[in-house]
């Protein structure tokens, strides 16, 4: 996981999901924030309304987060 997202909520678009667990395994990072309410407000106002929102755990022992790419900011 990229340390920049550790301990933050991350919005992923264009997700590919694990068929067994239905959890995102890959996606494009469209936004991130420490405050879930702030992130959700920005997502509601944006064109990215079908994002998966995940919390990137601070613990290395947790399941690794999905592979991702980051969309360029405008």
mmCIF file of the N, C-alpha and C atoms, coordinates in Angstrom:
data_MODEL
# 
_entry.id   MODEL 
# 
loop_
_atom_site.group_PDB 
_atom_site.id 
_atom_site.type_symbol 
_atom_site.label_atom_id 
_atom_site.label_alt_id 
_atom_site.label_comp_id 
_atom_site.label_asym_id 
_atom_site.label_entity_id 
_atom_site.label_seq_id 
_atom_site.pdbx_PDB_ins_code 
_atom_site.Cartn_x 
_atom_site.Cartn_y 
_atom_site.Cartn_z 
_atom_site.occupancy 
_atom_site.B_iso_or_equiv 
_atom_site.pdbx_formal_charge 
_atom_site.auth_seq_id 
_atom_site.auth_comp_id 
_atom_site.auth_asym_id 
_atom_site.auth_atom_id 
_atom_site.pdbx_PDB_model_num 
ATOM 1   N N  . UNK A 1 1  ? 0.842   -1.170  0.000   1.00 0.00 ? 1  UNK A N  1 
ATOM 2   C CA . UNK A 1 1  ? 0.000   0.000   0.000   1.00 0.00 ? 1  UNK A CA 1 
ATOM 3   C C  . UNK A 1 1  ? 0.890   1.236   0.000   1.00 0.00 ? 1  UNK A C  1 
ATOM 4   N N  . UNK A 1 2  ? 0.447   2.237   -0.689  1.00 0.00 ? 2  UNK A N  1 
ATOM 5   C CA . UNK A 1 2  ? 1.147   3.511   -0.700  1.00 0.00 ? 2  UNK A CA 1 
ATOM 6   C C  . UNK A 1 2  ? 0.934   4.169   0.659   1.00 0.00 ? 2  UNK A C  1 
ATOM 7   N N  . UNK A 1 3  ? 2.015   4.552   1.318   1.00 0.00 ? 3  UNK A N  1 
ATOM 8   C CA . UNK A 1 3  ? 1.909   5.150   2.651   1.00 0.00 ? 3  UNK A CA 1 
ATOM 9   C C  . UNK A 1 3  ? 1.085   6.425   2.658   1.00 0.00 ? 3  UNK A C  1 
ATOM 10  N N  . UNK A 1 4  ? 0.945   7.092   1.531   1.00 0.00 ? 4  UNK A N  1 
ATOM 11  C CA . UNK A 1 4  ? 0.157   8.325   1.462   1.00 0.00 ? 4  UNK A CA 1 
ATOM 12  C C  . UNK A 1 4  ? -1.314  8.074   1.785   1.00 0.00 ? 4  UNK A C  1 
ATOM 13  N N  . UNK A 1 5  ? -1.797  6.842   1.616   1.00 0.00 ? 5  UNK A N  1 
ATOM 14  C CA . UNK A 1 5  ? -3.202  6.531   1.849   1.00 0.00 ? 5  UNK A CA 1 
ATOM 15  C C  . UNK A 1 5  ? -3.445  5.795   3.165   1.00 0.00 ? 5  UNK A C  1 
ATOM 16  N N  . UNK A 1 6  ? -2.409  5.434   3.864   1.00 0.00 ? 6  UNK A N  1 
ATOM 17  C CA . UNK A 1 6  ? -2.549  4.701   5.126   1.00 0.00 ? 6  UNK A CA 1 
ATOM 18  C C  . UNK A 1 6  ? -3.315  5.561   6.142   1.00 0.00 ? 6  UNK A C  1 
ATOM 19  N N  . UNK A 1 7  ? -4.376  4.974   6.714   1.00 0.00 ? 7  UNK A N  1 
ATOM 20  C CA . UNK A 1 7  ? -5.183  5.685   7.696   1.00 0.00 ? 7  UNK A CA 1 
ATOM 21  C C  . UNK A 1 7  ? -6.193  6.648   7.086   1.00 0.00 ? 7  UNK A C  1 
ATOM 22  N N  . UNK A 1 8  ? -6.427  6.532   5.776   1.00 0.00 ? 8  UNK A N  1 
ATOM 23  C CA . UNK A 1 8  ? -7.359  7.427   5.082   1.00 0.00 ? 8  UNK A CA 1 
ATOM 24  C C  . UNK A 1 8  ? -8.439  6.613   4.375   1.00 0.00 ? 8  UNK A C  1 
ATOM 25  N N  . UNK A 1 9  ? -9.559  7.262   4.104   1.00 0.00 ? 9  UNK A N  1 
ATOM 26  C CA . UNK A 1 9  ? -10.625 6.694   3.283   1.00 0.00 ? 9  UNK A CA 1 
ATOM 27  C C  . UNK A 1 9  ? -10.261 6.961   1.837   1.00 0.00 ? 9  UNK A C  1 
ATOM 28  N N  . UNK A 1 10 ? -10.445 5.961   0.980   1.00 0.00 ? 10 UNK A N  1 
ATOM 29  C CA . UNK A 1 10 ? -10.066 6.065   -0.425  1.00 0.00 ? 10 UNK A CA 1 
ATOM 30  C C  . UNK A 1 10 ? -11.263 5.691   -1.291  1.00 0.00 ? 10 UNK A C  1 
ATOM 31  N N  . UNK A 1 11 ? -11.551 6.510   -2.307  1.00 0.00 ? 11 UNK A N  1 
ATOM 32  C CA . UNK A 1 11 ? -12.611 6.228   -3.270  1.00 0.00 ? 11 UNK A CA 1 
ATOM 33  C C  . UNK A 1 11 ? -11.980 5.622   -4.514  1.00 0.00 ? 11 UNK A C  1 
ATOM 34  N N  . UNK A 1 12 ? -12.463 4.436   -4.897  1.00 0.00 ? 12 UNK A N  1 
ATOM 35  C CA . UNK A 1 12 ? -11.956 3.725   -6.067  1.00 0.00 ? 12 UNK A CA 1 
ATOM 36  C C  . UNK A 1 12 ? -13.025 3.657   -7.147  1.00 0.00 ? 12 UNK A C  1 
ATOM 37  N N  . UNK A 1 13 ? -12.611 3.881   -8.373  1.00 0.00 ? 13 UNK A N  1 
ATOM 38  C CA . UNK A 1 13 ? -13.498 3.758   -9.532  1.00 0.00 ? 13 UNK A CA 1 
ATOM 39  C C  . UNK A 1 13 ? -12.918 2.677   -10.438 1.00 0.00 ? 13 UNK A C  1 
ATOM 40  N N  . UNK A 1 14 ? -13.711 2.214   -11.379 1.00 0.00 ? 14 UNK A N  1 
ATOM 41  C CA . UNK A 1 14 ? -13.277 1.182   -12.327 1.00 0.00 ? 14 UNK A CA 1 
ATOM 42  C C  . UNK A 1 14 ? -12.734 -0.041  -11.591 1.00 0.00 ? 14 UNK A C  1 
ATOM 43  N N  . UNK A 1 15 ? -13.466 -0.467  -10.577 1.00 0.00 ? 15 UNK A N  1 
ATOM 44  C CA . UNK A 1 15 ? -13.016 -1.577  -9.737  1.00 0.00 ? 15 UNK A CA 1 
ATOM 45  C C  . UNK A 1 15 ? -13.201 -2.928  -10.418 1.00 0.00 ? 15 UNK A C  1 
ATOM 46  N N  . UNK A 1 16 ? -12.284 -3.816  -10.094 1.00 0.00 ? 16 UNK A N  1 
ATOM 47  C CA . UNK A 1 16 ? -12.410 -5.233  -10.424 1.00 0.00 ? 16 UNK A CA 1 
ATOM 48  C C  . UNK A 1 16 ? -12.570 -5.917  -9.076  1.00 0.00 ? 16 UNK A C  1 
ATOM 49  N N  . UNK A 1 17 ? -13.584 -6.772  -8.963  1.00 0.00 ? 17 UNK A N  1 
ATOM 50  C CA . UNK A 1 17 ? -13.918 -7.399  -7.683  1.00 0.00 ? 17 UNK A CA 1 
ATOM 51  C C  . UNK A 1 17 ? -13.532 -8.869  -7.671  1.00 0.00 ? 17 UNK A C  1 
ATOM 52  N N  . UNK A 1 18 ? -13.162 -9.364  -6.500  1.00 0.00 ? 18 UNK A N  1 
ATOM 53  C CA . UNK A 1 18 ? -12.896 -10.774 -6.293  1.00 0.00 ? 18 UNK A CA 1 
ATOM 54  C C  . UNK A 1 18 ? -14.230 -11.510 -6.377  1.00 0.00 ? 18 UNK A C  1 
ATOM 55  N N  . UNK A 1 19 ? -14.313 -12.517 -7.225  1.00 0.00 ? 19 UNK A N  1 
ATOM 56  C CA . UNK A 1 19 ? -15.567 -13.251 -7.422  1.00 0.00 ? 19 UNK A CA 1 
ATOM 57  C C  . UNK A 1 19 ? -16.008 -13.989 -6.163  1.00 0.00 ? 19 UNK A C  1 
ATOM 58  N N  . UNK A 1 20 ? -15.066 -14.394 -5.337  1.00 0.00 ? 20 UNK A N  1 
ATOM 59  C CA . UNK A 1 20 ? -15.396 -15.152 -4.133  1.00 0.00 ? 20 UNK A CA 1 
ATOM 60  C C  . UNK A 1 20 ? -15.839 -14.253 -2.980  1.00 0.00 ? 20 UNK A C  1 
ATOM 61  N N  . UNK A 1 21 ? -15.141 -13.142 -2.779  1.00 0.00 ? 21 UNK A N  1 
ATOM 62  C CA . UNK A 1 21 ? -15.426 -12.288 -1.619  1.00 0.00 ? 21 UNK A CA 1 
ATOM 63  C C  . UNK A 1 21 ? -16.223 -11.034 -1.961  1.00 0.00 ? 21 UNK A C  1 
ATOM 64  N N  . UNK A 1 22 ? -16.301 -10.684 -3.245  1.00 0.00 ? 22 UNK A N  1 
ATOM 65  C CA . UNK A 1 22 ? -16.962 -9.464  -3.727  1.00 0.00 ? 22 UNK A CA 1 
ATOM 66  C C  . UNK A 1 22 ? -16.279 -8.193  -3.236  1.00 0.00 ? 22 UNK A C  1 
ATOM 67  N N  . UNK A 1 23 ? -15.024 -8.316  -2.803  1.00 0.00 ? 23 UNK A N  1 
ATOM 68  C CA . UNK A 1 23 ? -14.258 -7.144  -2.375  1.00 0.00 ? 23 UNK A CA 1 
ATOM 69  C C  . UNK A 1 23 ? -13.439 -6.629  -3.555  1.00 0.00 ? 23 UNK A C  1 
ATOM 70  N N  . UNK A 1 24 ? -13.245 -5.300  -3.624  1.00 0.00 ? 24 UNK A N  1 
ATOM 71  C CA . UNK A 1 24 ? -12.422 -4.763  -4.699  1.00 0.00 ? 24 UNK A CA 1 
ATOM 72  C C  . UNK A 1 24 ? -10.984 -5.264  -4.598  1.00 0.00 ? 24 UNK A C  1 
ATOM 73  N N  . UNK A 1 25 ? -10.423 -5.676  -5.727  1.00 0.00 ? 25 UNK A N  1 
ATOM 74  C CA . UNK A 1 25 ? -9.034  -6.121  -5.751  1.00 0.00 ? 25 UNK A CA 1 
ATOM 75  C C  . UNK A 1 25 ? -8.173  -5.200  -6.610  1.00 0.00 ? 25 UNK A C  1 
ATOM 76  N N  . UNK A 1 26 ? -8.813  -4.327  -7.364  1.00 0.00 ? 26 UNK A N  1 
ATOM 77  C CA . UNK A 1 26 ? -8.088  -3.402  -8.214  1.00 0.00 ? 26 UNK A CA 1 
ATOM 78  C C  . UNK A 1 26 ? -9.019  -2.248  -8.560  1.00 0.00 ? 26 UNK A C  1 
ATOM 79  N N  . UNK A 1 27 ? -8.463  -1.048  -8.709  1.00 0.00 ? 27 UNK A N  1 
ATOM 80  C CA . UNK A 1 27 ? -9.274  0.102   -9.081  1.00 0.00 ? 27 UNK A CA 1 
ATOM 81  C C  . UNK A 1 27 ? -8.424  1.343   -9.253  1.00 0.00 ? 27 UNK A C  1 
ATOM 82  N N  . UNK A 1 28 ? -9.059  2.391   -9.681  1.00 0.00 ? 28 UNK A N  1 
ATOM 83  C CA . UNK A 1 28 ? -8.402  3.677   -9.884  1.00 0.00 ? 28 UNK A CA 1 
ATOM 84  C C  . UNK A 1 28 ? -8.766  4.596   -8.728  1.00 0.00 ? 28 UNK A C  1 
ATOM 85  N N  . UNK A 1 29 ? -7.772  5.129   -8.027  1.00 0.00 ? 29 UNK A N  1 
ATOM 86  C CA . UNK A 1 29 ? -8.033  6.043   -6.922  1.00 0.00 ? 29 UNK A CA 1 
ATOM 87  C C  . UNK A 1 29 ? -8.493  7.385   -7.500  1.00 0.00 ? 29 UNK A C  1 
ATOM 88  N N  . UNK A 1 30 ? -9.685  7.806   -7.112  1.00 0.00 ? 30 UNK A N  1 
ATOM 89  C CA . UNK A 1 30 ? -10.201 9.085   -7.599  1.00 0.00 ? 30 UNK A CA 1 
ATOM 90  C C  . UNK A 1 30 ? -10.165 10.174  -6.538  1.00 0.00 ? 30 UNK A C  1 
ATOM 91  N N  . UNK A 1 31 ? -10.094 9.771   -5.250  1.00 0.00 ? 31 UNK A N  1 
ATOM 92  C CA . UNK A 1 31 ? -10.049 10.755  -4.174  1.00 0.00 ? 31 UNK A CA 1 
ATOM 93  C C  . UNK A 1 31 ? -9.715  10.025  -2.876  1.00 0.00 ? 31 UNK A C  1 
ATOM 94  N N  . UNK A 1 32 ? -9.243  10.775  -1.895  1.00 0.00 ? 32 UNK A N  1 
ATOM 95  C CA . UNK A 1 32 ? -8.943  10.204  -0.579  1.00 0.00 ? 32 UNK A CA 1 
ATOM 96  C C  . UNK A 1 32 ? -9.030  11.306  0.460   1.00 0.00 ? 32 UNK A C  1 
ATOM 97  N N  . UNK A 1 33 ? -9.383  10.923  1.696   1.00 0.00 ? 33 UNK A N  1 
ATOM 98  C CA . UNK A 1 33 ? -9.502  11.902  2.770   1.00 0.00 ? 33 UNK A CA 1 
ATOM 99  C C  . UNK A 1 33 ? -9.472  11.168  4.103   1.00 0.00 ? 33 UNK A C  1 
ATOM 100 N N  . UNK A 1 34 ? -9.045  11.846  5.143   1.00 0.00 ? 34 UNK A N  1 
ATOM 101 C CA . UNK A 1 34 ? -9.098  11.284  6.495   1.00 0.00 ? 34 UNK A CA 1 
ATOM 102 C C  . UNK A 1 34 ? -10.519 11.329  7.046   1.00 0.00 ? 34 UNK A C  1 
ATOM 103 N N  . UNK A 1 35 ? -11.338 12.228  6.504   1.00 0.00 ? 35 UNK A N  1 
ATOM 104 C CA . UNK A 1 35 ? -12.716 12.422  6.964   1.00 0.00 ? 35 UNK A CA 1 
ATOM 105 C C  . UNK A 1 35 ? -13.674 11.792  5.955   1.00 0.00 ? 35 UNK A C  1 
ATOM 106 N N  . UNK A 1 36 ? -14.365 10.717  6.373   1.00 0.00 ? 36 UNK A N  1 
ATOM 107 C CA . UNK A 1 36 ? -15.276 10.007  5.478   1.00 0.00 ? 36 UNK A CA 1 
ATOM 108 C C  . UNK A 1 36 ? -16.396 10.919  4.975   1.00 0.00 ? 36 UNK A C  1 
ATOM 109 N N  . UNK A 1 37 ? -16.946 11.763  5.836   1.00 0.00 ? 37 UNK A N  1 
ATOM 110 C CA . UNK A 1 37 ? -18.037 12.658  5.430   1.00 0.00 ? 37 UNK A CA 1 
ATOM 111 C C  . UNK A 1 37 ? -17.580 13.630  4.349   1.00 0.00 ? 37 UNK A C  1 
ATOM 112 N N  . UNK A 1 38 ? -16.379 14.173  4.489   1.00 0.00 ? 38 UNK A N  1 
ATOM 113 C CA . UNK A 1 38 ? -15.843 15.092  3.476   1.00 0.00 ? 38 UNK A CA 1 
ATOM 114 C C  . UNK A 1 38 ? -15.647 14.379  2.141   1.00 0.00 ? 38 UNK A C  1 
ATOM 115 N N  . UNK A 1 39 ? -15.097 13.173  2.196   1.00 0.00 ? 39 UNK A N  1 
ATOM 116 C CA . UNK A 1 39 ? -14.882 12.396  0.977   1.00 0.00 ? 39 UNK A CA 1 
ATOM 117 C C  . UNK A 1 39 ? -16.213 12.110  0.292   1.00 0.00 ? 39 UNK A C  1 
ATOM 118 N N  . UNK A 1 40 ? -17.191 11.669  1.044   1.00 0.00 ? 40 UNK A N  1 
ATOM 119 C CA . UNK A 1 40 ? -18.508 11.359  0.474   1.00 0.00 ? 40 UNK A CA 1 
ATOM 120 C C  . UNK A 1 40 ? -19.160 12.600  -0.134  1.00 0.00 ? 40 UNK A C  1 
ATOM 121 N N  . UNK A 1 41 ? -19.015 13.743  0.510   1.00 0.00 ? 41 UNK A N  1 
ATOM 122 C CA . UNK A 1 41 ? -19.590 14.985  -0.027  1.00 0.00 ? 41 UNK A CA 1 
ATOM 123 C C  . UNK A 1 41 ? -18.961 15.327  -1.377  1.00 0.00 ? 41 UNK A C  1 
ATOM 124 N N  . UNK A 1 42 ? -17.648 15.191  -1.484  1.00 0.00 ? 42 UNK A N  1 
ATOM 125 C CA . UNK A 1 42 ? -16.983 15.475  -2.771  1.00 0.00 ? 42 UNK A CA 1 
ATOM 126 C C  . UNK A 1 42 ? -17.393 14.476  -3.842  1.00 0.00 ? 42 UNK A C  1 
ATOM 127 N N  . UNK A 1 43 ? -17.514 13.211  -3.466  1.00 0.00 ? 43 UNK A N  1 
ATOM 128 C CA . UNK A 1 43 ? -17.911 12.187  -4.434  1.00 0.00 ? 43 UNK A CA 1 
ATOM 129 C C  . UNK A 1 43 ? -19.328 12.459  -4.932  1.00 0.00 ? 43 UNK A C  1 
ATOM 130 N N  . UNK A 1 44 ? -20.237 12.837  -4.034  1.00 0.00 ? 44 UNK A N  1 
ATOM 131 C CA . UNK A 1 44 ? -21.615 13.148  -4.442  1.00 0.00 ? 44 UNK A CA 1 
ATOM 132 C C  . UNK A 1 44 ? -21.660 14.293  -5.442  1.00 0.00 ? 44 UNK A C  1 
ATOM 133 N N  . UNK A 1 45 ? -20.764 15.258  -5.294  1.00 0.00 ? 45 UNK A N  1 
ATOM 134 C CA . UNK A 1 45 ? -20.736 16.430  -6.174  1.00 0.00 ? 45 UNK A CA 1 
ATOM 135 C C  . UNK A 1 45 ? -19.968 16.174  -7.471  1.00 0.00 ? 45 UNK A C  1 
ATOM 136 N N  . UNK A 1 46 ? -19.269 15.067  -7.557  1.00 0.00 ? 46 UNK A N  1 
ATOM 137 C CA . UNK A 1 46 ? -18.438 14.789  -8.725  1.00 0.00 ? 46 UNK A CA 1 
ATOM 138 C C  . UNK A 1 46 ? -19.156 13.858  -9.700  1.00 0.00 ? 46 UNK A C  1 
ATOM 139 N N  . UNK A 1 47 ? -18.458 13.558  -10.777 1.00 0.00 ? 47 UNK A N  1 
ATOM 140 C CA . UNK A 1 47 ? -18.976 12.618  -11.765 1.00 0.00 ? 47 UNK A CA 1 
ATOM 141 C C  . UNK A 1 47 ? -18.719 11.172  -11.362 1.00 0.00 ? 47 UNK A C  1 
ATOM 142 N N  . UNK A 1 48 ? -17.981 10.942  -10.298 1.00 0.00 ? 48 UNK A N  1 
ATOM 143 C CA . UNK A 1 48 ? -17.593 9.599   -9.845  1.00 0.00 ? 48 UNK A CA 1 
ATOM 144 C C  . UNK A 1 48 ? -18.550 9.067   -8.790  1.00 0.00 ? 48 UNK A C  1 
ATOM 145 N N  . UNK A 1 49 ? -19.788 8.894   -9.122  1.00 0.00 ? 49 UNK A N  1 
ATOM 146 C CA . UNK A 1 49 ? -20.790 8.525   -8.122  1.00 0.00 ? 49 UNK A CA 1 
ATOM 147 C C  . UNK A 1 49 ? -20.892 7.036   -7.857  1.00 0.00 ? 49 UNK A C  1 
ATOM 148 N N  . UNK A 1 50 ? -20.181 6.217   -8.584  1.00 0.00 ? 50 UNK A N  1 
ATOM 149 C CA . UNK A 1 50 ? -20.265 4.758   -8.392  1.00 0.00 ? 50 UNK A CA 1 
ATOM 150 C C  . UNK A 1 50 ? -18.953 4.197   -7.862  1.00 0.00 ? 50 UNK A C  1 
ATOM 151 N N  . UNK A 1 51 ? -18.369 4.894   -6.932  1.00 0.00 ? 51 UNK A N  1 
ATOM 152 C CA . UNK A 1 51 ? -17.084 4.488   -6.374  1.00 0.00 ? 51 UNK A CA 1 
ATOM 153 C C  . UNK A 1 51 ? -17.261 3.502   -5.227  1.00 0.00 ? 51 UNK A C  1 
ATOM 154 N N  . UNK A 1 52 ? -16.254 2.665   -5.065  1.00 0.00 ? 52 UNK A N  1 
ATOM 155 C CA . UNK A 1 52 ? -16.136 1.852   -3.855  1.00 0.00 ? 52 UNK A CA 1 
ATOM 156 C C  . UNK A 1 52 ? -15.299 2.680   -2.889  1.00 0.00 ? 52 UNK A C  1 
ATOM 157 N N  . UNK A 1 53 ? -15.741 2.788   -1.653  1.00 0.00 ? 53 UNK A N  1 
ATOM 158 C CA . UNK A 1 53 ? -14.996 3.563   -0.658  1.00 0.00 ? 53 UNK A CA 1 
ATOM 159 C C  . UNK A 1 53 ? -14.478 2.594   0.400   1.00 0.00 ? 53 UNK A C  1 
ATOM 160 N N  . UNK A 1 54 ? -13.159 2.629   0.584   1.00 0.00 ? 54 UNK A N  1 
ATOM 161 C CA . UNK A 1 54 ? -12.496 1.716   1.513   1.00 0.00 ? 54 UNK A CA 1 
ATOM 162 C C  . UNK A 1 54 ? -11.614 2.493   2.461   1.00 0.00 ? 54 UNK A C  1 
ATOM 163 N N  . UNK A 1 55 ? -11.393 1.923   3.642   1.00 0.00 ? 55 UNK A N  1 
ATOM 164 C CA . UNK A 1 55 ? -10.456 2.508   4.588   1.00 0.00 ? 55 UNK A CA 1 
ATOM 165 C C  . UNK A 1 55 ? -9.143  1.754   4.471   1.00 0.00 ? 55 UNK A C  1 
ATOM 166 N N  . UNK A 1 56 ? -8.057  2.473   4.290   1.00 0.00 ? 56 UNK A N  1 
ATOM 167 C CA . UNK A 1 56 ? -6.727  1.849   4.217   1.00 0.00 ? 56 UNK A CA 1 
ATOM 168 C C  . UNK A 1 56 ? -6.201  1.721   5.637   1.00 0.00 ? 56 UNK A C  1 
ATOM 169 N N  . UNK A 1 57 ? -6.160  0.497   6.117   1.00 0.00 ? 57 UNK A N  1 
ATOM 170 C CA . UNK A 1 57 ? -5.733  0.218   7.490   1.00 0.00 ? 57 UNK A CA 1 
ATOM 171 C C  . UNK A 1 57 ? -4.302  0.641   7.732   1.00 0.00 ? 57 UNK A C  1 
ATOM 172 N N  . UNK A 1 58 ? -4.051  0.998   8.970   1.00 0.00 ? 58 UNK A N  1 
ATOM 173 C CA . UNK A 1 58 ? -2.703  1.380   9.367   1.00 0.00 ? 58 UNK A CA 1 
ATOM 174 C C  . UNK A 1 58 ? -1.851  0.162   9.672   1.00 0.00 ? 58 UNK A C  1 
ATOM 175 N N  . UNK A 1 59 ? -2.480  -0.974  9.902   1.00 0.00 ? 59 UNK A N  1 
ATOM 176 C CA . UNK A 1 59 ? -1.758  -2.179  10.270  1.00 0.00 ? 59 UNK A CA 1 
ATOM 177 C C  . UNK A 1 59 ? -1.303  -2.943  9.036   1.00 0.00 ? 59 UNK A C  1 
ATOM 178 N N  . UNK A 1 60 ? -0.050  -3.305  8.993   1.00 0.00 ? 60 UNK A N  1 
ATOM 179 C CA . UNK A 1 60 ? 0.490   -4.098  7.893   1.00 0.00 ? 60 UNK A CA 1 
ATOM 180 C C  . UNK A 1 60 ? -0.062  -5.522  7.928   1.00 0.00 ? 60 UNK A C  1 
ATOM 181 N N  . UNK A 1 61 ? -0.569  -5.960  9.091   1.00 0.00 ? 61 UNK A N  1 
ATOM 182 C CA . UNK A 1 61 ? -1.049  -7.325  9.231   1.00 0.00 ? 61 UNK A CA 1 
ATOM 183 C C  . UNK A 1 61 ? -2.414  -7.525  8.610   1.00 0.00 ? 61 UNK A C  1 
ATOM 184 N N  . UNK A 1 62 ? -3.115  -6.459  8.309   1.00 0.00 ? 62 UNK A N  1 
ATOM 185 C CA . UNK A 1 62 ? -4.436  -6.559  7.702   1.00 0.00 ? 62 UNK A CA 1 
ATOM 186 C C  . UNK A 1 62 ? -4.307  -7.038  6.263   1.00 0.00 ? 62 UNK A C  1 
ATOM 187 N N  . UNK A 1 63 ? -5.424  -7.439  5.679   1.00 0.00 ? 63 UNK A N  1 
ATOM 188 C CA . UNK A 1 63 ? -5.443  -7.840  4.284   1.00 0.00 ? 63 UNK A CA 1 
ATOM 189 C C  . UNK A 1 63 ? -4.958  -6.685  3.423   1.00 0.00 ? 63 UNK A C  1 
ATOM 190 N N  . UNK A 1 64 ? -4.093  -6.943  2.469   1.00 0.00 ? 64 UNK A N  1 
ATOM 191 C CA . UNK A 1 64 ? -3.587  -5.845  1.654   1.00 0.00 ? 64 UNK A CA 1 
ATOM 192 C C  . UNK A 1 64 ? -4.708  -5.170  0.878   1.00 0.00 ? 64 UNK A C  1 
ATOM 193 N N  . UNK A 1 65 ? -4.604  -3.857  0.670   1.00 0.00 ? 65 UNK A N  1 
ATOM 194 C CA . UNK A 1 65 ? -5.633  -3.134  -0.066  1.00 0.00 ? 65 UNK A CA 1 
ATOM 195 C C  . UNK A 1 65 ? -5.552  -3.493  -1.545  1.00 0.00 ? 65 UNK A C  1 
ATOM 196 N N  . UNK A 1 66 ? -6.583  -3.138  -2.290  1.00 0.00 ? 66 UNK A N  1 
ATOM 197 C CA . UNK A 1 66 ? -6.572  -3.442  -3.710  1.00 0.00 ? 66 UNK A CA 1 
ATOM 198 C C  . UNK A 1 66 ? -5.454  -2.730  -4.448  1.00 0.00 ? 66 UNK A C  1 
ATOM 199 N N  . UNK A 1 67 ? -4.991  -3.348  -5.504  1.00 0.00 ? 67 UNK A N  1 
ATOM 200 C CA . UNK A 1 67 ? -4.026  -2.684  -6.379  1.00 0.00 ? 67 UNK A CA 1 
ATOM 201 C C  . UNK A 1 67 ? -4.746  -1.498  -7.007  1.00 0.00 ? 67 UNK A C  1 
ATOM 202 N N  . UNK A 1 68 ? -4.024  -0.434  -7.269  1.00 0.00 ? 68 UNK A N  1 
ATOM 203 C CA . UNK A 1 68 ? -4.706  0.747   -7.791  1.00 0.00 ? 68 UNK A CA 1 
ATOM 204 C C  . UNK A 1 68 ? -3.776  1.588   -8.641  1.00 0.00 ? 68 UNK A C  1 
ATOM 205 N N  . UNK A 1 69 ? -4.404  2.458   -9.381  1.00 0.00 ? 69 UNK A N  1 
ATOM 206 C CA . UNK A 1 69 ? -3.701  3.506   -10.095 1.00 0.00 ? 69 UNK A CA 1 
ATOM 207 C C  . UNK A 1 69 ? -4.352  4.790   -9.642  1.00 0.00 ? 69 UNK A C  1 
ATOM 208 N N  . UNK A 1 70 ? -3.665  5.884   -9.798  1.00 0.00 ? 70 UNK A N  1 
ATOM 209 C CA . UNK A 1 70 ? -4.247  7.153   -9.381  1.00 0.00 ? 70 UNK A CA 1 
ATOM 210 C C  . UNK A 1 70 ? -4.564  7.979   -10.601 1.00 0.00 ? 70 UNK A C  1 
ATOM 211 N N  . UNK A 1 71 ? -5.792  8.482   -10.646 1.00 0.00 ? 71 UNK A N  1 
ATOM 212 C CA . UNK A 1 71 ? -6.224  9.332   -11.728 1.00 0.00 ? 71 UNK A CA 1 
ATOM 213 C C  . UNK A 1 71 ? -5.554  10.690  -11.593 1.00 0.00 ? 71 UNK A C  1 
ATOM 214 N N  . UNK A 1 72 ? -5.104  11.286  -12.692 1.00 0.00 ? 72 UNK A N  1 
ATOM 215 C CA . UNK A 1 72 ? -4.512  12.620  -12.592 1.00 0.00 ? 72 UNK A CA 1 
ATOM 216 C C  . UNK A 1 72 ? -5.545  13.630  -12.080 1.00 0.00 ? 72 UNK A C  1 
ATOM 217 N N  . UNK A 1 73 ? -5.103  14.529  -11.220 1.00 0.00 ? 73 UNK A N  1 
ATOM 218 C CA . UNK A 1 73 ? -6.011  15.559  -10.719 1.00 0.00 ? 73 UNK A CA 1 
ATOM 219 C C  . UNK A 1 73 ? -6.096  16.683  -11.747 1.00 0.00 ? 73 UNK A C  1 
ATOM 220 N N  . UNK A 1 74 ? -7.233  17.330  -11.781 1.00 0.00 ? 74 UNK A N  1 
ATOM 221 C CA . UNK A 1 74 ? -7.442  18.411  -12.759 1.00 0.00 ? 74 UNK A CA 1 
ATOM 222 C C  . UNK A 1 74 ? -7.074  19.735  -12.193 1.00 0.00 ? 74 UNK A C  1 
# 
